[in-house]
Amino acid sequence: MKITVDFEECLKDSPRFRATIEEVEGDVCELESKLDKLVKLCIGMIDAGKAYNAANRQFVSGIRELAQQSTRDEVIESSLTKFAESLQEMINYHTILFDQAQRSIKTQLQTFIKDDLRKFKEAKKHFDKVSEEKETALIKNAQAPRNKQHEVEEATNILTATRKCFRHIVLDYVLQINVLQSKRRSEILKSMLSFMHAHLTFFHQGYDLFSELQPLMKQLGGQLDQLVVDAAKEKRDMEQKHSTIQQKAALQDFSNDDSKLEYNVDADNGIAMEGYLFKRASNAFKTWNRRWFSIQNNQLVYQKKFKDNPTVVVEDLRLCTVKHCEDIERRFCFEVVSPTKSCMMQADSEKLRQAWIKAVQNSIASAFRDKGEDGEKLDRKSSTSTGSLDSGGEPKEKSLKGESALQKVLAIPGNTCCCDCGQPDPRWASINLGITLCIQCSGIHRSLGVHFSKVRSLTLDTWEPELLKLMCELGNGVINQIYEARREELGARKPQPADPRHEMEAYIKAKYVDRRFVRRPSDEELRNKVVSLSKQEKRLSSSSDHLPPRPPPPTPKLRPGSNSSGQTVKSADSGIQNSADGSREMLATTPSSNSLADADAAESPPMPMPATLPPPSPCKEMVFYEPKEYSPGLQLYWASCARSLPDMAEALAHGAEVNWVNTEDDKRTPLIMAVQGGSLVTCEFLLQNAANVNQQDAQGRGPLHHATMLGHTGQVCLFLKRGANQNAADIDEKTPLTIAVEAANADIVTLLRLAKMNEEMREAEGPYSQSGDETYQDIFQDFTHMASNDPEKLNRYQQYDSQRP
């Protein structure tokens, strides 16, 4: 309640004034007490809030640690990370709220108590003192005797002075009272309103934050029901499996049969046999230690712990023998003897000993059978851009899996560490980028979407030859030169393996999605690059003049729309005809121009074409002409023809459209130019980066048409596997099969007819059939390996023509 004191009343110093003053003083005293209490409670609340925030931060830290531990489960990891971020935001909002409480309640009210109430107390002290002096003066004046004039005058003077001082001080005191009463309302309301506004902001921020989180929570709630059902099903399956294994173990115990180890030379992981054995040490004490032994890669090795590097007992099983040991005290012992040392081992039973002896003997026999056969090797051939995997002359191999693919890919310089964080010994790869990744970065890449990165395991997935060669053509060093060209210039820090996931995720998105560190070329640099690629393509094509010559094909027919005279003008060095209406025609020269400098490019030279079929347009006969404008798409266009994968990857990083159409050159695409270049790996790179396998040029010919016309059997096989439409017809109404039949190319005719037959069989089996014919799968696999690993075998028609009289 607001209590005011009248100025006129204070001069009278009436009992009414004194009662009012007493009431005001009591009210102010109580106000001070309540304010002091409120400030102390606010301080306690702030301290408790800070303790709550500290505990909450520890809780959020625990959530993040659980998310990092769950990197193998992408749903749990991403959800917990998002929850932790939201809770951390709430902690930040709480901190702001407590800071505002300290400013509005504690600081503001303490200032009011110290300043305004202190002035009131000082004014009250002066008022009380002058009131006593006035009372004394009044009493002394009343007691002055009539007959003592000097005492009367003295008392009168003192009373007059005292009353004057009293009036001055009492007016100041009343002013201070009224000011305090007026100010208390604004100070208290101002403080509390500021505090309530802070709460309003806090709850609004929390509402907005959890509104953004609500869709994820709904989605997880929907998934949770299915997860509960799946968990119950998995539990039943595990219980059933547990029961089955338990019964099997009981039968083994009953029959005393513990020799279930089997030798398997074709095991996927390369380990023919493994299990525990006791090994006698070579020290003076001859102690026996239990170790995990395995036979792999024609070697006998053992480990103490799984993470330890295997210790090689016998480096080459062809040089050793195995025998029983019956002359020592221990049972079930056998010895593996090599020219330099011997190793004594003990099995747990006689049957296990026999199994191990037989396994070692089989490994010795297998090693001798494989003698003289070279293992898989990587040969980085020199080229203008990067190397390629040379598999020519090697026997046909199946699709690589596990350690074989891992060894080949990690043999590329820079691939032994994760491309993005440097974690050693990566086991994952991005096949469209051509880089190796650790498991944590692979999870982040997978979350980007397949339009940015396609992740595959180097040890668990099967690798087709052309895909493996693609990985070996690029590598971490090549890609980082493109995608991290400006990283140091911009001062961006490359993450380390131990960094938090959100930092790695931010860096990887900036690198591949935003392409923040890619160096954009100037117009002059882009022009020089395109011109250089066109010249590079000519040099590569001219390196194949060693092939046997063939009779020149007949002059091709004019395209529809040429003038009736059929006049054409041929450039002496380009092999391009310019018809009277400005259209462009390609003239075939010697088919030797189609052989490339590397094993991949030697895939399949062009075949002799009959007189009724327009000859192919080899890449060698392409001429570079000044375009209307230079763009990353044009760089990708010429780099595809020049078989330069680094330049192709650079063009894509600069924003080139993978299906870019050259309107100035028959509407050809980079994939069609890759066919002209003759490289299987170049085509695979474009297809992995979402190139359209059915996009046609101005003549209605897609990549499959061009590969058939040029006789590139491996490319035909690749396009058919990637879903090329073999029934598409060009403007001359010719399908790839028609072209292959007229060219008498038996291999391509076989592939096209098999693909058509397989498609018809799948349609007959129903819309959900995926398998197709096994013969089709086997033949296509044979052609795939031949094109990638032994391309010379596809040159049969050229070799046959060179031998004809």
C-alpha positions in Angstrom: 0.0 0.0 0.0 1.3 3.4 -1.0 1.5 5.8 2.0 2.1 9.5 1.3 2.8 12.3 3.9 1.4 15.9 3.5 4.0 18.6 3.5 1.7 21.1 5.2 1.0 18.6 8.0 4.6 18.0 8.7 5.2 21.6 9.5 2.5 21.4 12.2 4.2 18.3 13.7 0.8 17.2 14.7 0.0 13.8 16.3 -1.5 12.8 12.9 1.8 13.5 11.3 3.7 11.6 13.9 1.3 8.6 13.5 1.8 8.7 9.7 5.6 8.9 10.1 5.5 5.9 12.5 3.4 3.9 10.0 5.7 4.8 7.1 8.8 3.8 9.1 7.3 0.4 10.0 6.3 -0.2 6.4 9.8 0.7 5.1 11.4 -1.6 7.6 9.1 -4.5 6.6 9.8 -3.7 2.9 13.6 -3.9 3.5 13.2 -7.2 5.2 11.1 -8.7 2.4 13.4 -7.4 -0.3 16.5 -8.8 1.5 14.7 -12.2 1.7 13.8 -12.1 -2.0 17.3 -11.3 -3.1 18.7 -14.1 -1.0 16.1 -16.5 -2.4 17.1 -15.4 -5.9 20.7 -16.0 -5.2 19.9 -19.5 -4.0 17.8 -20.1 -7.1 20.6 -19.0 -9.4 23.1 -21.2 -7.6 20.7 -24.2 -7.8 20.2 -23.5 -11.5 23.9 -23.4 -12.1 24.3 -26.8 -10.4 21.3 -28.1 -12.4 23.0 -26.9 -15.6 26.3 -28.5 -14.6 24.5 -31.9 -14.0 22.6 -31.5 -17.2 25.8 -30.9 -19.2 27.2 -34.1 -17.7 24.0 -36.0 -18.7 24.3 -34.6 -22.3 27.9 -35.6 -22.4 26.9 -39.1 -21.5 24.3 -39.1 -24.3 27.0 -38.1 -26.8 29.4 -40.8 -25.6 26.6 -43.4 -26.0 26.0 -42.1 -29.5 29.7 -42.4 -30.4 29.7 -45.9 -29.0 26.7 -46.7 -31.3 28.4 -45.8 -34.6 27.4 -49.1 -36.1 23.8 -48.4 -35.6 23.1 -45.3 -37.7 19.5 -44.8 -36.3 20.6 -44.7 -32.7 23.7 -42.6 -33.4 21.9 -39.9 -35.4 18.9 -39.8 -33.0 21.0 -39.5 -29.9 23.2 -36.9 -31.5 20.2 -34.8 -32.4 18.7 -35.3 -28.9 22.0 -34.2 -27.3 22.1 -31.1 -29.5 18.6 -30.1 -28.5 19.2 -30.7 -24.8 22.4 -28.6 -25.0 20.4 -25.8 -26.5 18.0 -26.0 -23.6 21.0 -25.8 -21.2 22.1 -22.6 -23.0 18.5 -21.2 -22.7 18.6 -22.0 -19.0 21.9 -20.2 -18.6 20.5 -17.1 -20.3 17.4 -17.3 -18.0 19.6 -17.4 -14.8 21.8 -14.5 -16.1 18.6 -12.5 -16.6 17.4 -13.4 -13.1 20.6 -12.2 -11.6 20.4 -8.9 -13.5 16.7 -8.2 -12.9 16.2 -9.5 -9.3 19.5 -9.6 -7.5 21.3 -6.7 -9.0 18.4 -4.3 -9.5 16.7 -4.9 -6.1 20.1 -4.8 -4.3 20.7 -1.4 -5.9 17.3 -0.2 -4.7 18.0 -1.4 -1.1 21.5 0.1 -0.9 20.7 3.4 -2.5 17.1 4.5 -1.8 16.6 2.8 1.5 20.0 4.0 2.8 19.0 7.6 1.9 15.7 7.0 3.8 17.5 5.8 6.9 20.0 8.7 6.9 17.1 11.2 6.6 15.3 9.4 9.4 18.4 9.7 11.6 18.6 13.5 11.1 14.8 13.8 11.7 15.0 12.0 15.0 17.9 14.1 16.1 16.3 17.4 15.3 13.0 16.3 16.8 14.8 15.7 20.2 16.6 19.0 19.9 13.3 20.8 19.2 11.6 19.0 22.2 14.5 20.1 24.5 14.3 23.7 23.2 10.6 23.8 23.9 11.1 22.6 27.4 13.9 25.0 28.1 11.9 27.9 26.7 8.9 27.0 28.9 11.1 26.8 32.0 12.7 30.2 31.5 11.8 32.6 34.5 10.0 35.8 33.8 12.4 38.0 35.9 15.6 36.7 34.1 15.5 38.5 30.8 18.7 37.1 29.5 17.6 33.5 30.0 14.3 34.2 28.3 16.1 35.7 25.3 18.5 32.8 25.1 15.7 30.2 25.3 13.7 32.1 22.7 16.7 32.3 20.3 17.5 28.6 20.7 13.9 27.7 20.1 13.7 29.9 17.0 16.8 28.3 15.5 15.7 24.8 16.4 12.3 25.3 14.8 13.9 26.6 11.6 16.2 23.6 11.4 13.4 21.3 12.2 11.3 22.7 9.4 14.1 22.2 6.9 14.9 18.7 7.9 11.3 17.5 8.3 10.5 18.8 4.8 13.6 16.8 3.4 12.5 13.7 5.3 8.9 13.9 4.0 10.3 14.4 0.5 12.5 11.3 0.9 9.5 9.3 2.2 7.3 10.3 -0.7 10.0 9.7 -3.3 10.7 6.2 -1.8 7.0 5.3 -1.8 6.7 6.4 -5.4 9.9 4.6 -6.5 9.3 1.3 -4.8 6.4 0.6 -7.1 8.4 1.1 -10.3 11.5 -0.6 -9.1 9.7 -3.8 -7.9 7.5 -4.0 -11.0 10.4 -3.3 -13.3 12.5 -6.0 -11.8 9.7 -8.6 -11.8 8.5 -7.8 -15.3 12.1 -8.2 -16.6 12.3 -11.6 -14.9 9.0 -12.7 -16.3 10.0 -11.6 -19.8 13.1 -13.8 -19.4 10.8 -16.8 -18.6 8.6 -16.0 -21.6 11.6 -16.0 -23.9 12.9 -19.2 -22.4 9.7 -21.1 -22.9 9.2 -19.7 -26.4 12.7 -20.9 -27.4 12.1 -24.3 -25.9 8.8 -24.6 -27.7 10.4 -23.7 -31.1 13.3 -26.1 -30.5 11.1 -29.1 -29.7 8.7 -28.2 -32.5 11.6 -28.8 -34.9 12.4 -32.0 -33.1 8.8 -33.3 -33.1 8.8 -34.8 -36.6 11.9 -36.9 -35.7 10.3 -38.0 -32.4 7.1 -39.0 -34.2 9.1 -40.9 -36.8 11.1 -42.7 -34.1 7.9 -43.4 -32.2 6.5 -45.1 -35.3 9.7 -47.1 -35.8 9.8 -48.1 -32.2 6.7 -50.4 -32.5 8.4 -52.2 -35.4 11.7 -52.4 -33.5 9.9 -54.0 -30.5 8.3 -56.6 -32.9 11.7 -57.2 -34.6 13.5 -57.5 -31.2 10.9 -60.1 -30.1 11.4 -62.0 -33.3 15.1 -61.9 -33.1 14.9 -63.1 -29.5 12.8 -66.1 -30.6 15.2 -66.8 -33.4 18.2 -66.6 -31.0 16.5 -68.9 -28.5 15.8 -71.4 -31.2 19.3 -71.2 -32.5 20.6 -71.5 -28.9 18.5 -74.6 -28.4 19.7 -76.1 -31.7 23.4 -75.4 -31.0 22.9 -76.8 -27.4 21.5 -80.0 -28.8 24.3 -80.2 -31.3 26.9 -79.7 -28.6 25.2 -82.3 -26.5 25.4 -84.8 -29.4 29.0 -84.0 -29.9 29.7 -84.5 -26.2 27.9 -87.8 -26.3 29.8 -89.0 -29.4 33.1 -87.5 -28.1 33.5 -85.9 -31.5 35.4 -82.6 -31.3 37.0 -82.7 -34.7 34.5 -80.5 -36.5 37.3 -78.3 -38.0 37.4 -78.6 -41.7 40.0 -77.5 -44.3 38.5 -75.1 -46.9 41.0 -73.8 -49.4 38.3 -71.6 -51.0 37.2 -69.8 -47.8 36.0 -66.2 -48.4 38.4 -64.7 -45.8 41.4 -66.7 -47.2 41.7 -68.7 -43.9 41.7 -72.3 -44.8 41.6 -73.5 -41.2 41.8 -72.0 -37.7 41.6 -73.0 -34.1 43.4 -73.2 -30.7 46.6 -75.2 -30.3 49.2 -75.3 -27.6 52.7 -74.2 -28.8 56.0 -75.1 -27.3 58.2 -72.1 -26.8 61.7 -72.1 -28.2 63.2 -70.8 -24.9 65.2 -72.8 -22.5 62.2 -73.7 -20.4 60.2 -75.1 -23.3 57.0 -73.7 -21.9 53.6 -74.4 -23.5 51.3 -71.6 -24.4 47.8 -71.7 -25.9 47.5 -69.7 -29.1 45.0 -69.2 -32.0 46.5 -70.8 -35.1 45.4 -70.4 -38.7 46.4 -71.5 -42.2 46.1 -68.6 -44.7 47.9 -67.6 -47.9 50.1 -70.8 -47.8 51.4 -69.7 -44.4 51.0 -71.0 -40.8 50.5 -68.2 -38.4 49.2 -67.7 -34.8 47.9 -64.8 -32.6 47.8 -64.3 -28.8 45.0 -61.8 -29.1 42.7 -60.9 -31.9 44.1 -57.4 -32.3 47.7 -58.6 -32.4 49.5 -58.9 -35.7 49.8 -62.6 -36.7 53.1 -64.2 -36.0 54.3 -66.3 -38.9 55.5 -69.8 -38.0 56.1 -71.0 -41.6 56.4 -68.5 -44.4 56.0 -71.0 -47.3 54.3 -74.3 -46.6 55.9 -75.8 -49.8 59.2 -75.9 -47.9 58.0 -77.8 -44.8 56.8 -81.2 -43.6 54.4 -82.2 -40.8 54.7 -85.3 -38.6 53.3 -86.9 -35.5 55.3 -86.6 -32.2 55.0 -89.6 -30.0 58.4 -89.4 -28.2 57.4 -86.6 -25.7 55.3 -86.8 -22.6 52.4 -84.7 -23.8 49.7 -86.3 -25.9 48.3 -85.3 -29.3 51.4 -83.5 -30.4 52.6 -82.9 -33.9 55.5 -81.0 -35.5 55.8 -78.7 -38.5 59.4 -78.7 -39.8 60.9 -76.1 -42.2 64.5 -75.8 -43.4 65.2 -73.1 -40.8 63.2 -74.2 -37.7 60.6 -76.5 -36.3 57.4 -75.8 -34.3 55.9 -78.3 -31.8 52.2 -78.0 -31.3 49.6 -79.9 -29.3 45.9 -80.4 -30.1 43.1 -81.1 -27.6 42.3 -84.6 -28.9 43.6 -87.2 -31.4 40.9 -86.3 -33.9 41.9 -82.7 -33.8 45.5 -83.6 -34.3 44.6 -85.6 -37.3 42.5 -82.8 -38.7 45.4 -80.3 -38.3 47.9 -82.6 -39.9 45.6 -83.3 -42.8 45.0 -79.5 -43.2 48.8 -78.7 -43.3 49.3 -81.5 -45.8 46.5 -80.2 -48.0 47.9 -76.7 -47.8 51.3 -78.0 -48.9 49.7 -79.8 -51.8 47.7 -76.7 -52.7 50.8 -74.4 -52.5 52.6 -76.7 -55.0 49.6 -76.6 -57.4 49.7 -72.9 -57.3 53.4 -72.7 -57.9 54.3 -70.4 -60.7 51.0 -68.6 -60.7 51.4 -64.9 -59.8 49.1 -63.3 -57.3 47.1 -60.3 -58.0 49.3 -57.2 -58.5 48.7 -53.6 -59.2 50.8 -52.0 -61.9 50.4 -48.3 -62.1 51.1 -47.5 -65.8 52.2 -44.0 -66.6 49.7 -41.7 -68.4 49.1 -38.0 -68.7 46.7 -38.0 -65.8 46.9 -41.1 -63.6 47.6 -44.8 -63.7 45.3 -47.7 -64.5 45.1 -51.3 -63.2 46.9 -53.5 -65.6 45.4 -57.0 -65.6 46.4 -58.0 -69.1 47.8 -61.5 -69.2 46.4 -62.6 -65.9 44.1 -65.6 -65.8 40.4 -65.0 -65.6 39.4 -64.2 -62.0 36.1 -64.1 -60.2 34.6 -60.9 -58.7 36.9 -59.9 -55.9 35.8 -59.8 -52.3 37.4 -59.3 -49.0 41.2 -59.1 -48.7 41.8 -59.2 -52.5 39.9 -56.0 -53.2 41.3 -54.4 -50.0 44.9 -55.1 -51.0 44.5 -53.7 -54.5 42.7 -50.5 -53.4 45.0 -49.9 -50.4 48.1 -50.3 -52.7 47.2 -47.0 -54.3 49.3 -44.1 -52.8 47.3 -42.2 -50.2 44.6 -44.9 -49.7 46.1 -46.4 -46.6 44.4 -43.7 -44.5 40.9 -42.4 -44.5 40.4 -39.6 -47.1 38.6 -37.3 -44.7 40.0 -37.8 -41.2 43.3 -39.7 -41.7 42.2 -42.8 -39.7 44.7 -45.6 -40.8 43.7 -48.9 -42.2 40.3 -47.9 -43.8 37.8 -50.7 -44.7 35.2 -48.7 -46.6 35.1 -46.9 -49.9 33.0 -44.3 -51.8 32.8 -45.9 -55.3 31.6 -42.8 -57.2 34.3 -40.6 -55.7 37.1 -43.3 -55.7 38.3 -42.8 -52.1 38.8 -45.0 -49.0 37.0 -44.2 -45.7 37.0 -45.3 -42.1 33.8 -46.6 -40.6 32.8 -43.3 -38.9 33.3 -41.2 -42.1 31.6 -43.9 -44.2 28.5 -43.5 -42.0 28.5 -39.7 -42.6 29.0 -40.3 -46.3 26.0 -42.7 -46.3 23.9 -40.0 -44.7 24.7 -37.6 -47.5 22.7 -39.7 -50.0 23.8 -41.7 -53.0 23.7 -38.6 -55.2 26.8 -37.4 -53.3 28.5 -40.6 -52.2 28.0 -44.4 -52.7 29.5 -46.3 -49.8 30.7 -49.9 -50.1 32.7 -52.2 -47.9 36.2 -53.2 -49.0 36.0 -56.5 -47.1 32.4 -57.5 -47.1 31.1 -56.6 -50.5 31.8 -58.2 -53.9 33.8 -56.0 -56.3 33.4 -56.3 -60.1 36.6 -55.8 -62.1 35.6 -52.6 -63.7 34.6 -51.1 -60.4 37.9 -52.2 -58.8 39.8 -50.6 -61.7 37.9 -47.4 -61.2 39.0 -47.3 -57.5 42.6 -47.8 -58.6 42.4 -45.0 -61.2 41.5 -42.4 -58.6 42.4 -42.6 -54.9 42.5 -40.2 -51.9 45.4 -38.2 -53.2 43.8 -37.3 -56.5 40.4 -36.5 -55.0 41.8 -34.4 -52.1 43.8 -32.3 -54.6 40.4 -31.4 -56.1 38.1 -31.2 -53.1 40.7 -29.7 -50.6 42.5 -27.3 -53.0 41.6 -24.2 -51.0 41.3 -25.7 -47.5 44.6 -24.3 -46.2 44.0 -21.0 -47.9 40.6 -20.7 -46.1 42.1 -21.8 -42.8 39.8 -24.8 -42.5 41.1 -27.5 -40.1 40.9 -31.1 -41.3 39.3 -33.3 -38.7 41.2 -35.9 -36.8 40.0 -39.5 -35.9 39.3 -38.6 -32.3 37.3 -35.4 -33.1 33.5 -35.3 -32.3 31.2 -36.7 -35.0 29.4 -33.3 -35.5 32.7 -31.7 -36.4 33.5 -34.4 -38.9 30.0 -34.2 -40.3 30.2 -30.5 -40.8 33.6 -30.8 -42.5 32.5 -33.6 -44.9 29.3 -31.7 -45.9 31.4 -28.5 -46.5 33.8 -30.6 -48.6 31.5 -32.7 -50.8 28.0 -31.1 -50.6 28.9 -27.4 -50.5 32.3 -27.9 -52.2 33.6 -25.1 -50.2 37.3 -26.0 -50.6 37.2 -26.6 -54.4 39.2 -24.1 -56.4 37.0 -22.5 -59.1 39.0 -22.0 -62.4 39.0 -18.8 -64.3 37.6 -18.6 -67.8 41.2 -18.6 -69.2 42.2 -21.6 -67.1 39.0 -23.5 -68.1 39.7 -22.8 -71.8 43.3 -24.0 -71.5 42.2 -27.1 -69.7 39.6 -28.0 -72.4 42.1 -27.3 -75.3 44.7 -29.4 -73.5 42.3 -32.3 -73.1 41.4 -32.2 -76.7 45.2 -32.3 -77.6 45.8 -35.0 -75.0 43.1 -37.1 -76.5 44.8 -36.9 -79.9 48.2 -38.0 -78.5 46.6 -41.0 -76.8 44.8 -42.0 -79.9 47.9 -41.7 -82.1 49.8 -44.1 -79.9 47.9 -47.0 -81.4 49.3 -47.1 -84.9 51.0 -50.4 -84.3 47.8 -52.4 -85.0 47.6 -54.2 -88.3 45.9 -52.1 -91.0 42.6 -53.0 -92.6 41.0 -52.0 -95.9 39.4 -48.6 -95.7 35.6 -48.8 -95.4 33.3 -47.4 -98.1 32.2 -43.8 -97.9 29.3 -43.4 -95.5 25.8 -42.3 -96.4 24.8 -38.7 -95.8 22.5 -38.0 -92.9 18.9 -37.0 -93.6 18.8 -33.3 -94.3 22.0 -33.2 -96.4 21.7 -31.4 -99.8 20.8 -33.5 -102.9 24.2 -33.1 -104.4 25.8 -34.9 -101.5 28.8 -32.6 -101.6 31.1 -32.9 -98.6 34.4 -31.3 -97.6 36.8 -33.4 -95.5 39.4 -31.9 -93.3 42.8 -33.4 -94.0 43.7 -34.1 -90.4 40.4 -34.4 -88.7 38.4 -36.9 -90.6 35.2 -34.8 -90.3 33.0 -34.0 -93.3 31.1 -30.8 -93.5 28.0 -31.2 -95.6 26.5 -28.4 -97.6 23.8 -27.7 -95.0 26.4 -27.3 -92.2 25.8 -30.8 -90.7 28.9 -32.7 -89.5 29.8 -36.3 -90.5 32.6 -38.6 -89.3 34.7 -40.5 -91.8 36.3 -43.7 -90.6 40.0 -44.1 -91.2 42.1 -47.1 -90.1 40.6 -49.0 -87.2 43.9 -48.9 -85.5 43.0 -45.5 -84.1 40.8 -47.2 -81.5 43.6 -48.9 -79.5 44.5 -47.1 -76.4 47.7 -46.6 -74.4 46.7 -48.7 -71.5 45.2 -52.1 -70.9 41.7 -50.7 -70.3 41.7 -48.8 -73.5 42.8 -51.8 -75.6 39.4 -53.3 -74.7 38.1 -53.9 -78.2 39.3 -52.2 -81.4 36.7 -51.3 -84.1 35.7 -54.1 -86.4 35.3 -54.0 -90.2 31.9 -52.7 -91.2 29.9 -53.9 -94.1 29.1 -51.5 -97.0 25.5 -51.0 -95.9 26.4 -49.7 -92.4 27.8 -46.2 -91.6 31.2 -46.6 -90.2 32.0 -45.7 -86.6 33.3 -42.4 -85.5 36.5 -43.1 -83.5 37.6 -40.6 -80.9 40.8 -40.0 -82.9 38.8 -38.3 -85.6 37.2 -35.8 -83.3 38.3 -32.3 -83.9 38.3 -29.5 -81.3 36.5 -26.4 -82.4 36.0 -23.1 -80.6 32.7 -23.4 -78.6 30.4 -20.6 -77.9 31.3 -20.8 -74.2 33.6 -22.8 -71.9 32.0 -24.6 -69.0 32.7 -27.5 -66.6 30.3 -29.6 -68.7 32.6 -29.1 -71.7 35.6 -30.1 -69.6 33.8 -33.3 -68.6 32.9 -33.9 -72.3 36.5 -33.8 -73.5 38.0 -35.4 -70.4 35.7 -38.4 -71.0 37.0 -38.8 -74.5 40.6 -38.3 -73.3 40.1 -41.0 -70.6 41.4 -38.6 -67.9 39.5 -39.6 -64.7 41.1 -36.8 -62.5 40.0 -34.2 -65.0 36.5 -35.7 -65.1 36.3 -35.7 -61.3 37.5 -32.1 -61.2 34.8 -31.1 -63.7 32.1 -32.8 -61.6 33.5 -31.0 -58.5 33.2 -27.7 -60.4 29.5 -28.4 -61.0 29.5 -30.2 -64.4 26.2 -31.9 -65.2 27.0 -35.6 -65.8 24.4 -35.8 -68.6 25.6 -32.5 -70.2 24.6 -32.2 -73.8 26.9 -30.6 -76.4 24.4 -28.9 -78.7 27.2 -27.9 -81.0 28.3 -31.4 -81.6 25.3 -33.6 -82.4 24.0 -33.4 -78.9 26.5 -35.9 -77.6 27.0 -36.5 -73.9 30.2 -37.3 -71.8 29.1 -40.9 -71.7 29.0 -41.1 -75.5 32.4 -39.5 -75.6 33.7 -42.0 -73.1 32.5 -44.7 -75.6 34.4 -42.9 -78.3 37.5 -42.9 -76.1 37.3 -46.7 -75.7 37.8 -46.8 -72.0 35.7 -49.1 -69.9 36.7 -47.4 -66.6 35.7 -44.0 -67.9 32.2 -45.3 -68.7 32.0 -47.0 -65.3 32.9 -43.7 -63.5 30.2 -41.8 -65.3 27.6 -44.5 -64.6 28.5 -44.5 -60.9 27.9 -40.7 -60.9 24.4 -41.1 -62.3 25.0 -40.8 -66.1 22.0 -41.8 -68.2 22.8 -45.0 -70.0 20.0 -44.4 -72.5 20.5 -40.7 -73.4 20.6 -40.3 -77.2 22.4 -37.9 -79.5 20.9 -36.0 -82.4 21.0 -39.2 -84.5 19.0 -41.1 -81.9 22.0 -43.2 -80.8 22.7 -43.9 -77.2 25.9 -45.2 -75.7 24.9 -48.8 -76.5 24.6 -47.8 -80.2 28.0 -46.2 -80.3 29.7 -49.1 -78.4 28.2 -51.5 -80.9 29.3 -49.5 -83.9 32.8 -49.3 -82.5 32.9 -53.0 -81.6 33.6 -52.3 -77.9 32.4 -55.6 -76.5 33.3 -54.8 -72.9 31.4 -51.5 -73.0 28.4 -53.2 -74.6 28.5 -55.8 -71.7 28.7 -52.9 -69.1 25.8 -51.0 -70.6 23.6 -54.0 -70.8 24.3 -54.7 -67.1 23.4 -51.1 -66.2 20.0 -51.4 -67.9 20.6 -50.0 -71.4 17.6 -50.3 -73.7 18.7 -52.6 -76.5 15.4 -52.0 -78.4 16.0 -48.3 -78.9 16.3 -47.4 -82.6 18.2 -44.5 -84.2 16.9 -42.2 -86.9 17.8 -44.9 -89.4 15.6 -47.3 -87.4 18.6 -49.4 -86.5 18.8 -51.1 -83.1 22.2 -52.1 -81.6 21.4 -55.7 -82.5 20.8 -54.7 -86.2 24.1 -52.9 -86.2 26.0 -55.8 -84.6 24.5 -58.3 -87.1 25.4 -56.2 -90.1 28.9 -55.8 -88.7 29.1 -59.6 -88.1 30.4 -59.1 -84.5 29.5 -62.5 -83.0 30.4 -61.5 -79.4 28.2 -58.4 -79.3 25.4 -60.3 -81.1 25.6 -63.0 -78.5 25.5 -60.5 -75.6 22.5 -58.6 -77.1 20.5 -61.7 -77.8 21.3 -63.2 -74.4 20.2 -60.0 -72.8 17.0 -60.0 -74.8 16.3 -63.6 -74.0 17.0 -63.0 -70.3 14.6 -60.0 -70.3 11.9 -62.1 -71.9 12.4 -64.9 -69.4 12.1 -62.5 -66.5 8.9 -61.0 -67.9 7.5 -64.5 -68.3 8.3 -65.3 -64.6 6.4 -62.3 -63.3 7.0 -58.7 -62.3 8.9 -59.6 -59.1 11.5 -61.8 -60.8 15.1 -60.6 -60.4 17.3 -63.5 -61.0 17.1 -64.2 -64.7 18.9 -67.0 -66.5 22.1 -68.5 -64.9 23.7 -69.0 -68.3 23.2 -65.3 -69.0 24.8 -64.4 -65.7 27.8 -66.7 -66.3 28.5 -65.5 -69.8 28.2 -61.8 -68.8 30.6 -62.4 -66.0 33.1 -64.0 -68.3 32.9 -61.1 -70.7 33.2 -58.6 -67.8 36.4 -60.3 -66.6 37.8 -60.6 -70.1 37.2 -56.9 -70.8 38.8 -55.8 -67.6 41.6 -58.3 -67.1 42.4 -59.8 -70.6 41.2 -57.3 -73.2 43.4 -58.8 -75.9 41.1 -61.8 -76.1 38.4 -59.4 -77.5 40.6 -58.4 -80.4 39.8 -61.7 -82.2 38.2 -60.0 -85.2 41.0 -57.6 -85.8 43.5 -60.4 -85.5 41.5 -62.5 -88.0 41.3 -59.7 -90.5 45.1 -59.1 -90.4 45.7 -62.8 -91.2 43.4 -62.8 -94.2 45.1 -62.7 -97.7 
